[in-house]
Amino acid sequence: MATDLTLHNEQGAGVRAQDLTVRRGNEVLFKALNFELQAGQLVWLRGSNGSGKTSLLRVIAGLSRPDGGQLSWGGQPLAQSEDYKARLVYMGHANALKDDLTALEALHFMTTVHGRSCSAERMEAALRRMGVHHRRKLPVRMLSQGQRRRVALARLALEERPGFWVLDEPFDALDDAGLALVQQLFVENVQRGGTVLFTSHIPVRPDGVALQELRLEGTRK
Ligand SMILES: Nc1ncnc2c1ncn2[C@@H]1O[C@H](COP(=O)(O)OP(=O)(O)OP(=O)(O)O)[C@@H](O)[C@H]1O
């Protein structure tokens, strides 16, 4: 039997998952999962430890393949959609910052790797917004965990287009002010017509947009 987690929203195209099945080893994490993620949605992917949230995010980001079912964007397979690839911003659980680079260099490296290269002034402004500008010349290895997270998340502060953000535990290691900053970035992306799909074990309550939930609980068969 299919599990329908469709989130209803009428604005524009989005990601559609049909009968999605993912296994890890011998374990079926979820089976025949159906949902849509559309423009203007802020979606909290929830589920207990090991329920398959990271695995689902990786599949949506195109980093691994589902064992069954399809993912599409505007009727086209997700993996073949240039529009989807251009909108996708995926951030995994790890910060993916190079320890020996300074914070500014690490952000520059990250944006270049992801094809989002921009001016030094804009990167400095993003680091300032994330409250780590005063640490921009320090090597990443000398930053605290929360500061590293803020540098990595500065990538989101550089985005100006309506993006499709897929974020695994973005709030990890952040203090209350950091949490508020990142939620504000979510709201801005959603308000310009983007989508944010994220996991978090910390309850969040962004102001100004509706928060929807996609629950993986009970989807195993
Ligand atoms: N490469 C792998 N090989 C085998 N099993 C894996 C692999 N990666 C993940 N798993 C298993 O898949 C299940 C789901 O893992 P996943 O990381 O997707 O869960 P999660 O919901 O993100 O968990 P958490 O809340 O703890 O971060 C776990 O039981 C895990 O052990």
The ligand as an SDF file (V2000), in Angstrom:
LIG
                    3D

 31 33  0  0  0  0  0  0  0  0999 V2000
   25.6010    3.3020    3.7780 N   0  0  0  0  0  0  0  0  0  0  0  0
   24.7570    2.6260    4.5540 C   0  0  0  0  0  0  0  0  0  0  0  0
   24.7700    1.2700    4.5850 N   0  0  0  0  0  0  0  0  0  0  0  0
   23.9090    0.5650    5.3410 C   0  0  0  0  0  0  0  0  0  0  0  0
   22.9770    1.1420    6.1270 N   0  0  0  0  0  0  0  0  0  0  0  0
   22.9250    2.4900    6.1350 C   0  0  0  0  0  0  0  0  0  0  0  0
   23.7980    3.3010    5.3630 C   0  0  0  0  0  0  0  0  0  0  0  0
   23.4820    4.5900    5.5710 N   0  0  0  0  0  0  0  0  0  0  0  0
   22.4680    4.5970    6.4560 C   0  0  0  0  0  0  0  0  0  0  0  0
   22.1350    3.3310    6.7860 N   0  0  0  0  0  0  0  0  0  0  0  0
   21.0630    2.9290    7.6980 C   0  0  0  0  0  0  0  0  0  0  0  0
   19.8620    3.4980    7.2060 O   0  0  0  0  0  0  0  0  0  0  0  0
   19.0170    3.8770    8.2860 C   0  0  0  0  0  0  0  0  0  0  0  0
   18.5810    5.3170    8.0770 C   0  0  0  0  0  0  0  0  0  0  0  0
   19.6890    6.1920    8.1960 O   0  0  0  0  0  0  0  0  0  0  0  0
   19.5250    7.7500    7.9930 P   0  0  0  0  0  0  0  0  0  0  0  0
   20.8580    8.3640    8.2310 O   0  0  0  0  0  0  0  0  0  0  0  0
   18.8640    8.0050    6.6920 O   0  0  0  0  0  0  0  0  0  0  0  0
   18.4990    8.1060    9.1690 O   0  0  0  0  0  0  0  0  0  0  0  0
   18.0610    9.4990    9.8000 P   0  0  0  0  0  0  0  0  0  0  0  0
   16.5690    9.4830    9.8790 O   0  0  0  0  0  0  0  0  0  0  0  0
   18.6780   10.6330    9.0610 O   0  0  0  0  0  0  0  0  0  0  0  0
   18.6670    9.3930   11.2460 O   0  0  0  0  0  0  0  0  0  0  0  0
   19.1660   10.4780   12.3470 P   0  0  0  0  0  0  0  0  0  0  0  0
   17.9420   11.1640   12.9000 O   0  0  0  0  0  0  0  0  0  0  0  0
   19.8190    9.6040   13.3680 O   0  0  0  0  0  0  0  0  0  0  0  0
   20.1440   11.4040   11.6730 O   0  0  0  0  0  0  0  0  0  0  0  0
   19.8150    3.6390    9.5810 C   0  0  0  0  0  0  0  0  0  0  0  0
   19.3360    2.4580   10.1890 O   0  0  0  0  0  0  0  0  0  0  0  0
   21.2460    3.4810    9.0910 C   0  0  0  0  0  0  0  0  0  0  0  0
   21.9690    2.5890    9.8870 O   0  0  0  0  0  0  0  0  0  0  0  0
  1  2  1  0
  2  3  1  0
  2  7  2  0
  3  4  2  0
  4  5  1  0
  5  6  2  0
  6  7  1  0
  6 10  1  0
  7  8  1  0
  8  9  2  0
  9 10  1  0
 10 11  1  0
 11 12  1  0
 11 30  1  0
 12 13  1  0
 13 14  1  0
 13 28  1  0
 14 15  1  0
 15 16  1  0
 16 17  2  0
 16 18  1  0
 16 19  1  0
 19 20  1  0
 20 21  2  0
 20 22  1  0
 20 23  1  0
 23 24  1  0
 24 25  2  0
 24 26  1  0
 24 27  1  0
 28 29  1  0
 28 30  1  0
 30 31  1  0
M  END
$$$$
